[in-house]
Amino acid sequence: MTEVPDELIAAASKARSVTVLTGAGMSAESGLPTFRDAQTGLWSKYDPMTLATPESWQEDPGLVWAWYQNRRIQLLAVQPNDGHRALAQWGSHRDIRIVTQNVDDLHERAGSSNVTHVHGSLLKSHCDTCRSDFEATVSAPKRSAWPRRSAVAGERSARASCGSGRCFPRSSSVMR
């Protein structure tokens, strides 16, 4: 673990508020693969930079949905680390804002409440048709059961129904 310079500690302790920017390394310490880490098993055949696009979602929503489900399952299998907990503890005594590039909820699970997710969240879904936002459902994706567009629609939350029957829940994390 990297030591924090004394000058930084002194400046932060005098500040009225502090903003902390975190990225992939923060969650990697919890065992969560980073977006660009080599994928394993079935997912080793796919480039995450290709899957995380609106074009891939339009072309094969079942594949993209299953990939995001796999990422959600990985997220639910890990716990916040000492860094997440230290920021949460610090935030309980000071005005701390956390701005994270991560799409996980590890800061929140550690107890931080003032968190901004620059790239969205794996645990939120969004309907491109009605623009509704809702909590993502998490279930183990099996390749034989990857949904076609009509089956993906069946995963939608009741709150996400626009009445058109065309709600397709995609991850609310950024698709480049």
N, CA, C and O of each residue as an XYZ file, in Angstrom:
704
protein
N       0.839     -1.168      0.000
C       0.000      0.000      0.000
C       0.890      1.238      0.000
O       1.907      1.267      0.693
N       0.521      2.257     -0.765
C       1.284      3.490     -0.873
C       1.037      4.371      0.341
O      -0.102      4.544      0.776
N       2.104      4.919      0.876
C       1.990      5.842      2.010
C       1.493      7.196      1.511
O       1.881      7.651      0.435
N       0.644      7.824      2.291
C       0.135      9.152      1.955
C       1.127     10.188      2.477
O       1.482     10.160      3.656
N       1.580     11.102      1.614
C       2.549     12.117      2.054
C       1.986     12.979      3.189
O       0.804     13.322      3.194
N       2.844     13.319      4.140
C       2.441     14.139      5.290
C       1.828     15.470      4.860
O       0.882     15.952      5.482
N       2.376     16.068      3.786
C       1.858     17.353      3.306
C       0.404     17.225      2.860
O      -0.401     18.127      3.092
N       0.073     16.121      2.229
C      -1.299     15.892      1.773
C      -2.234     15.695      2.963
O      -3.346     16.224      2.977
N      -1.790     14.946      3.948
C      -2.597     14.732      5.158
C      -2.856     16.063      5.856
O      -3.976     16.328      6.291
N      -1.830     16.899      5.965
C      -1.977     18.201      6.625
C      -2.953     19.091      5.859
O      -3.816     19.728      6.464
N      -2.823     19.139      4.545
C      -3.717     19.978      3.734
C      -5.161     19.480      3.825
O      -6.086     20.281      3.959
N      -5.356     18.173      3.753
C      -6.709     17.608      3.819
C      -7.342     17.831      5.181
O      -8.551     18.043      5.277
N      -6.539     17.785      6.233
C      -7.102     17.961      7.578
C      -7.543     19.403      7.825
O      -8.389     19.649      8.684
N      -6.986     20.349      7.089
C      -7.363     21.759      7.239
C      -8.508     22.164      6.305
O      -9.149     23.192      6.521
N      -8.762     21.371      5.284
C      -9.773     21.727      4.278
C     -11.190     21.583      4.832
O     -11.462     20.707      5.652
N     -12.089     22.460      4.368
C     -13.500     22.351      4.766
C     -14.150     21.137      4.123
O     -14.994     20.479      4.730
N     -13.755     20.849      2.899
C     -14.265     19.657      2.217
C     -13.161     19.100      1.331
O     -12.246     19.812      0.918
N     -13.273     17.822      1.054
C     -12.271     17.124      0.248
C     -13.002     16.287     -0.791
O     -13.994     15.626     -0.484
N     -12.504     16.321     -2.017
C     -13.023     15.455     -3.069
C     -11.944     14.436     -3.396
O     -10.789     14.789     -3.634
N     -12.335     13.170     -3.403
C     -11.412     12.072     -3.680
C     -11.848     11.420     -4.985
O     -13.016     11.062     -5.142
N     -10.914     11.262     -5.924
C     -11.191     10.583     -7.188
C     -10.632      9.174     -7.102
O      -9.450      8.988     -6.814
N     -11.479      8.177     -7.352
C     -11.001      6.788     -7.349
C     -11.243      6.161     -8.712
O     -12.123      6.574     -9.467
N     -10.429      5.149     -9.002
C     -10.537      4.441    -10.267
C     -10.417      2.945    -10.066
O     -10.597      2.436     -8.959
N     -10.112      2.251    -11.140
C     -10.145      0.790    -11.164
C      -9.261      0.139    -10.107
O      -9.616     -0.912     -9.574
N      -8.133      0.735     -9.798
C      -7.240      0.139     -8.809
C      -7.883     -0.010     -7.442
O      -7.564     -0.939     -6.699
N      -8.784      0.898     -7.109
C      -9.459      0.844     -5.807
C     -10.254     -0.450     -5.678
O     -10.148     -1.137     -4.662
N     -11.033     -0.788     -6.673
C     -11.865     -1.990     -6.610
C     -11.079     -3.255     -6.938
O     -11.444     -4.346     -6.502
N     -10.004     -3.110     -7.704
C      -9.156     -4.271     -8.000
C      -8.586     -4.846     -6.708
O      -8.392     -6.056     -6.597
N      -8.316     -3.975     -5.726
C      -7.818     -4.437     -4.428
C      -8.826     -5.335     -3.714
O      -8.452     -6.110     -2.834
N     -10.085     -5.235     -4.084
C     -11.121     -6.105     -3.506
C     -11.259     -7.409     -4.284
O     -12.019     -8.295     -3.893
N     -10.519     -7.523     -5.392
C     -10.597     -8.727     -6.209
C     -11.518     -8.599     -7.406
O     -11.772     -9.587     -8.096
N     -12.021     -7.405     -7.665
C     -12.900     -7.187     -8.810
C     -12.045     -6.925    -10.040
O     -11.236     -5.997    -10.041
N     -12.212     -7.732    -11.094
C     -11.411     -7.490    -12.295
C     -11.695     -6.100    -12.859
O     -12.833     -5.630    -12.833
N     -10.657     -5.451    -13.365
C     -10.873     -4.155    -14.000
C     -11.487     -4.385    -15.374
O     -11.455     -5.496    -15.903
N     -12.038     -3.342    -15.933
C     -12.726     -3.437    -17.219
C     -11.833     -4.030    -18.300
O     -12.294     -4.806    -19.136
N     -10.570     -3.667    -18.281
C      -9.664     -4.118    -19.341
C      -8.861     -5.367    -18.976
O      -8.059     -5.835    -19.784
N      -9.061     -5.917    -17.768
C      -8.370     -7.154    -17.399
C      -8.743     -8.267    -18.364
O      -9.827     -8.275    -18.948
N      -7.822     -9.202    -18.515
C      -8.123    -10.367    -19.346
C      -9.337    -11.084    -18.771
O      -9.397    -11.364    -17.573
N     -10.285    -11.373    -19.620
C     -11.481    -12.096    -19.204
C     -11.147    -13.587    -19.158
O     -10.192    -14.036    -19.793
N     -11.924    -14.334    -18.416
C     -11.668    -15.765    -18.300
C     -12.814    -16.553    -18.907
O     -13.906    -16.034    -19.139
N     -12.531    -17.818    -19.155
C     -13.563    -18.723    -19.647
C     -14.193    -18.233    -20.933
O     -13.507    -17.770    -21.845
N     -15.498    -18.341    -20.990
C     -16.264    -17.952    -22.166
C     -15.956    -16.520    -22.596
O     -15.880    -16.228    -23.790
N     -15.779    -15.631    -21.625
C     -15.623    -14.212    -21.938
C     -14.247    -13.878    -22.495
O     -14.038    -12.753    -22.949
N     -13.291    -14.821    -22.477
C     -11.964    -14.549    -23.022
C     -12.012    -14.353    -24.536
O     -11.074    -13.811    -25.122
N     -13.100    -14.791    -25.168
C     -13.245    -14.648    -26.623
C     -13.763    -13.268    -27.028
O     -13.813    -12.953    -28.217
N     -14.148    -12.448    -26.057
C     -14.783    -11.172    -26.368
C     -13.960    -10.006    -25.847
O     -13.390    -10.074    -24.758
N     -13.901     -8.956    -26.619
C     -13.209     -7.731    -26.228
C     -14.201     -6.825    -25.498
O     -15.203     -6.417    -26.087
N     -13.937     -6.497    -24.209
C     -14.876     -5.649    -23.473
C     -15.110     -4.303    -24.157
O     -16.200     -3.740    -24.052
N     -14.104     -3.784    -24.855
C     -14.266     -2.505    -25.545
C     -15.255     -2.630    -26.706
O     -15.840     -1.635    -27.133
N     -15.440     -3.840    -27.213
C     -16.415     -4.075    -28.274
C     -17.796     -4.338    -27.692
O     -18.797     -3.888    -28.249
N     -17.863     -5.063    -26.577
C     -19.162     -5.386    -25.976
C     -19.847     -4.167    -25.372
O     -21.075     -4.083    -25.381
N     -19.084     -3.236    -24.855
C     -19.656     -2.085    -24.149
C     -19.957     -0.939    -25.111
O     -19.505      0.189    -24.914
N     -20.720     -1.245    -26.144
C     -21.083     -0.217    -27.121
C     -22.573     -0.286    -27.424
O     -23.176     -1.355    -27.329
N     -23.165      0.832    -27.786
C     -24.568      0.799    -28.211
C     -24.770     -0.092    -29.432
O     -25.815     -0.724    -29.583
N     -23.761     -0.138    -30.304
C     -23.876     -0.967    -31.508
C     -23.970     -2.448    -31.145
O     -24.778     -3.180    -31.717
N     -23.145     -2.888    -30.195
C     -23.217     -4.291    -29.761
C     -24.566     -4.588    -29.129
O     -25.129     -5.663    -29.340
N     -25.091     -3.640    -28.353
C     -26.402     -3.823    -27.720
C     -27.485     -3.985    -28.785
O     -28.370     -4.829    -28.644
N     -27.422     -3.191    -29.838
C     -28.417     -3.290    -30.909
C     -28.263     -4.591    -31.693
O     -29.254     -5.207    -32.086
N     -27.020     -5.005    -31.916
C     -26.750     -6.200    -32.713
C     -27.071     -7.490    -31.968
O     -27.680     -8.396    -32.536
N     -26.671     -7.583    -30.707
C     -26.868     -8.821    -29.950
C     -27.111     -8.501    -28.477
O     -26.212     -8.662    -27.653
N     -28.318     -8.049    -28.142
C     -28.588     -7.666    -26.753
C     -28.434     -8.824    -25.776
O     -28.073     -8.606    -24.620
N     -28.698    -10.041    -26.214
C     -28.546    -11.193    -25.329
C     -27.108    -11.386    -24.887
O     -26.843    -11.629    -23.710
N     -26.187    -11.279    -25.818
C     -24.765    -11.411    -25.504
C     -24.324    -10.300    -24.553
O     -23.667    -10.569    -23.547
N     -24.676     -9.075    -24.862
C     -24.264     -7.941    -24.033
C     -24.911     -8.032    -22.654
O     -24.257     -7.774    -21.643
N     -26.185     -8.396    -22.610
C     -26.889     -8.565    -21.333
C     -26.191     -9.618    -20.478
O     -25.974     -9.402    -19.286
N     -25.833    -10.767    -21.081
C     -25.166    -11.841    -20.337
C     -23.801    -11.388    -19.825
O     -23.408    -11.739    -18.713
N     -23.081    -10.616    -20.627
C     -21.776    -10.112    -20.203
C     -21.926     -9.189    -18.999
O     -21.163     -9.293    -18.038
N     -22.903     -8.289    -19.044
C     -23.132     -7.403    -17.893
C     -23.624     -8.189    -16.680
O     -23.263     -7.858    -15.550
N     -24.433     -9.212    -16.888
C     -24.867    -10.052    -15.764
C     -23.653    -10.718    -15.118
O     -23.559    -10.785    -13.892
N     -22.729    -11.205    -15.935
C     -21.512    -11.816    -15.410
C     -20.726    -10.806    -14.571
O     -20.208    -11.149    -13.508
N     -20.639     -9.579    -15.042
C     -19.929     -8.536    -14.281
C     -20.650     -8.244    -12.966
O     -19.998     -8.019    -11.947
N     -21.980     -8.244    -12.974
C     -22.743     -8.016    -11.734
C     -22.493     -9.142    -10.734
O     -22.326     -8.894     -9.539
N     -22.467    -10.367    -11.223
C     -22.221    -11.519    -10.346
C     -20.825    -11.417     -9.732
O     -20.649    -11.691     -8.545
N     -19.829    -11.022    -10.538
C     -18.481    -10.821    -10.003
C     -18.496     -9.749     -8.912
O     -17.843     -9.902     -7.879
N     -19.231     -8.679     -9.139
C     -19.303     -7.593     -8.164
C     -19.914     -8.062     -6.853
O     -19.416     -7.722     -5.780
N     -20.982     -8.835     -6.928
C     -21.651     -9.277     -5.707
C     -20.823    -10.290     -4.919
O     -21.126    -10.573     -3.760
N     -19.770    -10.838     -5.548
C     -18.923    -11.832     -4.880
C     -17.766    -11.196     -4.102
O     -17.054    -11.898     -3.384
N     -17.568     -9.885     -4.233
C     -16.452     -9.231     -3.545
C     -16.972     -8.267     -2.481
O     -18.148     -7.904     -2.456
N     -16.053     -7.867     -1.607
C     -16.394     -6.970     -0.500
C     -15.514     -5.719     -0.563
O     -14.431     -5.753     -1.147
N     -15.972     -4.621      0.031
C     -15.127     -3.427      0.104
C     -13.808     -3.753      0.814
O     -13.757     -4.616      1.690
N     -12.756     -3.056      0.424
C     -11.446     -3.286      1.036
C     -11.133     -2.176      2.049
O     -11.959     -1.299      2.305
N      -9.932     -2.235      2.614
C      -9.535     -1.253      3.630
C      -9.584      0.181      3.105
O      -9.898      1.105      3.854
N      -9.275      0.369      1.826
C      -9.334      1.711      1.241
C     -10.751      2.255      1.214
O     -10.985      3.411      1.568
N     -11.702      1.420      0.795
C     -13.112      1.831      0.806
C     -13.560      2.172      2.230
O     -14.218      3.185      2.465
N     -13.186      1.299      3.173
C     -13.601      1.511      4.568
C     -12.948      2.757      5.172
O     -13.582      3.478      5.942
N     -11.685      3.011      4.825
C     -10.998      4.197      5.350
C     -11.677      5.476      4.852
O     -11.863      6.418      5.622
N     -12.042      5.514      3.578
C     -12.732      6.696      3.054
C     -14.097      6.872      3.709
O     -14.505      7.994      4.009
N     -14.800      5.769      3.930
C     -16.110      5.847      4.592
C     -15.962      6.365      6.021
O     -16.750      7.198      6.469
N     -14.962      5.875      6.724
C     -14.741      6.322      8.102
C     -14.363      7.805      8.126
O     -14.873      8.570      8.945
N     -13.481      8.197      7.238
C     -13.077      9.595      7.142
C     -14.296     10.462      6.823
O     -14.466     11.542      7.389
N     -15.138      9.978      5.914
C     -16.338     10.712      5.527
C     -17.366     10.841      6.638
O     -18.224     11.721      6.585
N     -17.292      9.988      7.630
C     -18.238     10.101      8.745
C     -17.869     11.259      9.674
O     -18.671     11.659     10.519
N     -16.650     11.798      9.518
C     -16.184     12.895     10.370
C     -15.934     14.190      9.598
O     -15.743     15.244     10.205
N     -15.932     14.121      8.284
C     -15.587     15.280      7.450
C     -16.507     15.327      6.241
O     -17.215     14.365      5.944
N     -16.487     16.458      5.551
C     -17.225     16.589      4.298
C     -16.356     16.006      3.184
O     -15.503     16.688      2.617
N     -16.591     14.745      2.891
C     -15.819     14.034      1.868
C     -16.746     13.716      0.700
O     -17.836     13.173      0.884
N     -16.300     14.057     -0.486
C     -17.019     13.683     -1.703
C     -16.147     12.686     -2.452
O     -14.957     12.917     -2.667
N     -16.752     11.589     -2.839
C     -16.020     10.592     -3.613
C     -16.563     10.626     -5.032
O     -17.763     10.471     -5.258
N     -15.669     10.828     -5.972
C     -16.008     10.763     -7.386
C     -15.274      9.539     -7.907
O     -14.044      9.486     -7.877
N     -16.028      8.557     -8.383
C     -15.393      7.317     -8.817
C     -15.664      7.031    -10.285
O     -16.750      7.290    -10.805
N     -14.655      6.495    -10.928
C     -14.798      6.035    -12.304
C     -15.312      4.593    -12.334
O     -15.588      4.048    -13.403
N     -15.436      3.987    -11.164
C     -15.867      2.592    -11.072
C     -17.384      2.487    -11.171
O     -18.107      3.405    -10.785
N     -17.855      1.362    -11.691
C     -19.297      1.132    -11.856
C     -19.841      0.202    -10.777
O     -20.954     -0.310    -10.899
N     -19.059     -0.016     -9.724
C     -19.484     -0.896     -8.631
C     -20.076     -0.078     -7.488
O     -20.124      1.151     -7.544
N     -20.524     -0.778     -6.453
C     -21.115     -0.116     -5.279
C     -20.274     -0.326     -4.021
O     -20.799     -0.266     -2.910
N     -18.985     -0.570     -4.185
C     -18.148     -0.891     -3.033
C     -17.975      0.293     -2.078
O     -17.890      0.092     -0.867
N     -17.921      1.514     -2.597
C     -17.850      2.677     -1.696
C     -19.105      2.743     -0.832
O     -19.017      2.969      0.375
N     -20.263      2.549     -1.439
C     -21.521      2.609     -0.695
C     -21.618      1.473      0.317
O     -22.063      1.683      1.445
N     -21.209      0.280     -0.077
C     -21.254     -0.848      0.859
C     -20.315     -0.640      2.041
O     -20.556     -1.164      3.129
N     -19.243      0.125      1.828
C     -18.311      0.418      2.926
C     -18.874      1.481      3.866
O     -18.378      1.652      4.979
N     -19.908      2.194      3.420
C     -20.532      3.197      4.275
C     -20.448      4.624      3.772
O     -20.960      5.532      4.427
N     -19.817      4.851      2.624
C     -19.758      6.207      2.068
C     -21.124      6.582      1.503
O     -21.810      5.757      0.901
N     -21.504      7.839      1.708
C     -22.822      8.260      1.235
C     -22.766      9.322      0.150
O     -23.739      9.487     -0.586
N     -21.683     10.034      0.027
C     -21.583     11.108     -0.951
C     -20.703     10.638     -2.108
O     -19.551     11.053     -2.236
N     -21.268      9.759     -2.954
C     -20.510      9.119     -4.031
C     -21.140      9.473     -5.373
O     -22.350      9.335     -5.557
N     -20.317      9.927     -6.301
C     -20.754     10.195     -7.667
C     -20.080      9.185     -8.588
O     -18.858      9.034     -8.571
N     -20.881      8.502     -9.385
C     -20.369      7.506    -10.329
C     -20.290      8.130    -11.722
O     -21.308      8.310    -12.389
N     -19.075      8.456    -12.150
C     -18.867      9.106    -13.438
C     -19.345      8.231    -14.594
O     -19.889      8.741    -15.573
N     -19.149      6.929    -14.487
C     -19.465      6.011    -15.578
C     -20.739      5.218    -15.343
O     -20.975      4.229    -16.036
N     -21.556      5.615    -14.398
C     -22.807      4.909    -14.128
C     -22.607      3.750    -13.170
O     -21.612      3.683    -12.449
N     -23.574      2.836    -13.176
C     -23.568      1.730    -12.219
C     -23.996      0.427    -12.873
O     -24.950      0.388    -13.650
N     -23.278     -0.638    -12.546
C     -23.684     -1.973    -13.005
C     -25.004     -2.401    -12.387
O     -25.717     -3.224    -12.962
N     -25.337     -1.861    -11.233
C     -26.523     -2.303    -10.505
C     -27.769     -1.503    -10.854
O     -28.813     -1.657    -10.220
N     -27.657     -0.660    -11.849
C     -28.810      0.083    -12.365
C     -29.009     -0.315    -13.821
O     -28.053     -0.618    -14.534
N     -30.250     -0.308    -14.242
C     -30.572     -0.576    -15.643
C     -31.355      0.598    -16.193
O     -31.862      1.437    -15.449
N     -31.441      0.636    -17.502
C     -32.064      1.752    -18.189
C     -32.790      1.214    -19.417
O     -32.274      0.337    -20.109
N     -33.977      1.732    -19.688
C     -34.709      1.343    -20.889
C     -34.492      2.397    -21.966
O     -34.776      3.576    -21.754
N     -33.991      1.974    -23.114
C     -33.778      2.901    -24.220
C     -35.087      3.386    -24.829
O     -35.124      4.439    -25.466
N     -36.159      2.625    -24.637
C     -37.440      2.991    -25.234
C     -38.156      4.057    -24.426
O     -38.505      5.113    -24.953
N     -38.377      3.780    -23.136
C     -39.157      4.719    -22.316
C     -38.289      5.597    -21.428
O     -38.802      6.487    -20.749
N     -36.977      5.357    -21.422
C     -36.011      6.133    -20.640
C     -36.140      5.934    -19.137
O     -35.624      6.745    -18.368
N     -36.817      4.873    -18.697
C     -36.942      4.592    -17.266
C     -35.634      4.027    -16.725
O     -34.909      3.321    -17.425
N     -35.348      4.349    -15.471
C     -34.213      3.781    -14.752
C     -34.751      2.881    -13.658
O     -35.789      3.180    -13.067
N     -34.061      1.778    -13.375
C     -34.510      0.854    -12.349
C     -33.357     -0.012    -11.893
O     -32.306     -0.050    -12.533
N     -33.557     -0.712    -10.779
C     -32.534     -1.613    -10.252
C     -32.359     -2.793    -11.207
O     -33.336     -3.339    -11.721
N     -31.114     -3.176    -11.437
C     -30.841     -4.327    -12.296
C     -31.158     -5.614    -11.548
O     -30.942     -5.711    -10.340
N     -31.666     -6.590    -12.269
C     -31.836     -7.912    -11.680
C     -30.538     -8.671    -11.904
O     -29.847     -8.452    -12.900
N     -30.214     -9.547    -10.992
C     -28.972    -10.306    -11.118
C     -29.308    -11.781    -11.084
O     -29.853    -12.293    -10.106
N     -28.972    -12.452    -12.173
C     -29.144    -13.900    -12.246
C     -27.989    -14.445    -13.068
O     -27.442    -13.752    -13.926
N     -27.627    -15.674    -12.801
C     -26.485    -16.269    -13.495
C     -26.820    -16.497    -14.963
O     -27.772    -17.212    -15.275
N     -26.045    -15.895    -15.872
C     -26.310    -16.111    -17.284
C     -25.749    -17.448    -17.751
O     -24.585    -17.758    -17.501
N     -26.559    -18.222    -18.416
C     -26.117    -19.473    -19.027
C     -26.177    -19.269    -20.528
O     -27.178    -18.790    -21.061
N     -25.119    -19.630    -21.194
C     -25.065    -19.360    -22.628
C     -26.285    -19.907    -23.351
O     -26.820    -19.250    -24.243
N     -26.730    -21.094    -22.982
C     -27.883    -21.679    -23.666
C     -29.155    -20.877    -23.417
O     -30.134    -20.997    -24.154
N     -29.126    -20.056    -22.368
C     -30.322    -19.291    -22.020
C     -30.158    -17.799    -22.294
O     -30.975    -16.997    -21.840
N     -29.110    -17.414    -23.033
C     -28.962    -15.997    -23.332
C     -30.216    -15.522    -24.025
O     -30.659    -16.133    -24.998
N     -30.780    -14.468    -23.552
C     -32.057    -14.033    -24.102
C     -31.932    -13.349    -25.446
O     -30.945    -12.675    -25.740
N     -32.941    -13.536    -26.239
C     -33.118    -12.712    -27.421
C     -33.781    -11.436    -26.919
O     -34.119    -11.333    -25.739
N     -33.964    -10.485    -27.788
C     -34.537     -9.203    -27.379
C     -35.848     -9.389    -26.623
O     -36.080     -8.688    -25.638
N     -36.706    -10.300    -27.044
C     -37.997    -10.474    -26.364
C     -37.808    -11.020    -24.952
O     -38.554    -10.650    -24.046
N     -36.823    -11.891    -24.751
C     -36.578    -12.438    -23.413
C     -35.925    -11.400    -22.511
O     -36.206    -11.350    -21.314
N     -35.054    -10.572    -23.083
C     -34.447     -9.506    -22.297
C     -35.551     -8.607    -21.758
O     -35.482     -8.147    -20.618
N     -36.555     -8.359    -22.566
C     -37.675     -7.519    -22.129
C     -38.370     -8.130    -20.924
O     -38.895     -7.401    -20.083
N     -38.382     -9.449    -20.825
C     -39.008    -10.114    -19.694
C     -38.295     -9.864    -18.388
O     -38.883    -10.056    -17.323
N     -37.044     -9.439    -18.436
C     -36.274     -9.147    -17.228
C     -36.579     -7.767    -16.679
O     -36.123     -7.415    -15.592
N     -37.334     -6.996    -17.411
C     -37.548     -5.608    -16.991
C     -38.298     -5.535    -15.669
O     -39.073     -6.425    -15.321
N     -38.056     -4.487    -14.969
C     -38.775     -4.219    -13.733
C     -40.141     -3.661    -14.090
O     -40.302     -3.035    -15.138
N     -41.121     -3.879    -13.234
C     -42.451     -3.329    -13.478
C     -42.381     -1.810    -13.580
O     -43.166     -1.200    -14.305
N     -41.446     -1.196    -12.858
C     -41.323      0.262    -12.905
C     -40.778      0.737    -14.242
O     -40.841      1.927    -14.548
N     -40.247     -0.177    -15.040
C     -39.620      0.238    -16.286
C     -40.522      0.041    -17.483
O     -40.091      0.223    -18.622
N     -41.733     -0.318    -17.251
C     -42.623     -0.583    -18.369
C     -43.182      0.708    -18.943
O     -43.790      1.504    -18.227
N     -42.977      0.907    -20.213
C     -43.492      2.102    -20.867
C     -44.834      1.808    -21.522
O     -45.436      2.694    -22.128
N     -45.299      0.589    -21.408
C     -46.580      0.238    -21.997
C     -46.473     -0.195    -23.446
O     -47.439     -0.703    -24.016
N     -45.322     -0.003    -24.041
C     -45.164     -0.376    -25.446
C     -44.802     -1.845    -25.598
O     -44.875     -2.402    -26.693
N     -44.406     -2.475    -24.480
C     -43.934     -3.856    -24.568
C     -42.550     -3.948    -25.161
O     -42.092     -5.038    -25.505
N     -41.876     -2.820    -25.287
C     -40.550     -2.802    -25.899
C     -39.470     -2.310    -24.946
O     -38.470     -1.748    -25.392
N     -39.648     -2.506    -23.658
C     -38.613     -2.106    -22.695
C     -37.507     -3.153    -22.690
O     -37.760     -4.334    -22.454
N     -36.291     -2.716    -22.949
C     -35.146     -3.610    -22.956
C     -34.121     -3.079    -21.970
O     -33.465     -2.075    -22.249
N     -33.967     -3.732    -20.817
C     -33.072     -3.191    -19.792
C     -31.606     -3.405    -20.138
O     -31.140     -4.539    -20.252
N     -30.903     -2.323    -20.299
C     -29.461     -2.414    -20.502
C     -28.788     -1.767    -19.309
O     -29.405     -0.993    -18.577
N     -27.538     -2.084    -19.121
C     -26.792     -1.528    -17.996
C     -26.752     -0.010    -18.094
O     -26.620      0.553    -19.181
N     -26.868      0.639    -16.950
C     -26.767      2.099    -16.927
C     -25.325      2.573    -16.880
O     -25.072      3.774    -16.778
N     -24.376      1.647    -16.952
C     -22.990      2.082    -17.044
C     -22.744      2.557    -18.476
O     -23.446      2.164    -19.407
N     -21.746      3.398    -18.626
C     -21.489      4.042    -19.908
C     -21.153      3.020    -20.977
O     -20.344      2.116    -20.773
N     -21.793      3.190    -22.118
C     -21.406      2.450    -23.318
C     -20.762      3.490    -24.222
O     -21.378      4.495    -24.576
N     -19.539      3.238    -24.580
C     -18.801      4.257    -25.348
C     -19.367      4.435    -26.732
O     -18.863      5.250    -27.505
